[in-house]
């Protein structure tokens, strides 16, 4: 997409610090990091979110995240690594080009990636589980 900033970064049209690149992905350091070493994995082909990615690209994204994340943990000496991916505005997505955050975590760093827990209605969840299962079966029959 000609107006997508992440397409331009992934294509090398906008300068960035790249820590990994192959024919399908570019991984760059985030210019507004949540922690030291925060990186963003970008597919070179545009897809707004996970659900628009071709299956092969989605599968490769997690393999790239694993490879790059492991190297980042060693280089930065962090205590953990968040692998974070948002889909849709309500989920916190602000740039509508699929991307995955690789966020090094350090003990006591205060980075606030958390949510408030609630309680589950198990009977209602059983109904929803059946509905999800039926949709998956229907999609697999196509």
N, C-alpha and C positions, 0 to 999 in steps of 0.2 A: 504494500500500500504506500502510495507516494507521500502521504501526510503522517505516517506512523513513525514516531521518533525511535522506537525500538527496531523497526525495519532498517532505518538509516544507520543506527549504531551497529546492528548485526552485519550490515553490508560494508561497514568501514567508512561510511560517508561522514559520520560524526566521530571525532576523536574520542577514544576511550583507552583505558589500560586493560589490555586483554591478557588473561592468564591461561586461557585454553581456546583453541579453535580447531574445528574440523570442517568437513564439507557441509554439515547440517547445523552446527551450533557455534556460537561464540559465547564465552563466559568472560564477563568483565567485572572489574571492581565497581561497586556502587559509589556514586559521587555524594550520596547523603547516607552514609552507613549507619546501621543500627549498632554495630560493634566493629572493632578493628578487624579488617579483613573481609567484611561483608561483600559478597559477590552476587551477580545475577546471571543466570543461565538463559540465553536467548536462542530460540530456533531462528535460522536464517529465513525460512519461509513463514509468512504471516499466518497466524491463526489467533483469533481473539482470546481463546481460552482452551482449557484442556479438552473440552468436548468437541472442538473444531479441529484438533490435531489428528493427523492420520495415525492409526494405531502403531505403525512402525516408528514414527517420530516420538510418540508418547513413551514407548518402551525404551527407545534409545536415550531419552531425556534422563530417566532414572539411572541408567548406566553411566552417563556422563557425570551426573551429580555424584554418584558413588566414587568415581575415579578422581574427580577434581576435589570433592569434599575430603577424601582421605589424604590427598596431598596437602590441602589447606591446613588440616588439623596438625600435620607434622610440621609444616613451615611456621605456622603461627603459634604452635604450642598451646592450643586452646584445650579446654576441658570437655567440650562437647560441640555439637554443630546442629543448628536448626536447619531443616530443609523445609521451606515454606512456599506454598503456592496457593494463590487466591483466584477464585472464579466468580466474577460478577461484582458489581459495586457494593452490594450488601455484605459481601465477604471480604471487602477491603481492597479489591482490585482497583487501581487508579490509572494504569496504562493498559489498554485493551489489546495487547499483544501478549500471548502466552509467555510467561517467564517464571522462573523458579529462583527463590532466594536461597543462598547458602550463607548462613549467618554463624560465624564462630562464636562460641559462648565460653566465657571465663567465669570461674567460681566467684560469686559475689558481684558480677558485672552490673546488676540492676536493670538489664535489658528486659523490658516488660512485655514479653510475648506470653500471654496467659489468657484465660477466660474464667468466668464465674460458673461454677458447676450448679446444676439443678437436680431435679429428681425425675425419674422416668415412669410413665404409665405403661407397664408391661403389656397389658391387654391391647392398648392402642398401637404399641410398637409391633405386636404380632400381626395385626391387620395390615400395617404399612409394610412389614417384611414380605407378606404374601403378595401385596400389590407390586412391590419392587421385583420380586421373583417372576411374576407374570409378565411384566414389561420386558425383562431380560430375555425370557423364553420367546416372547413375540419377536423381539429384535433379532435373536439368533436364528429364527425360522426364515427370516427374509433373505 
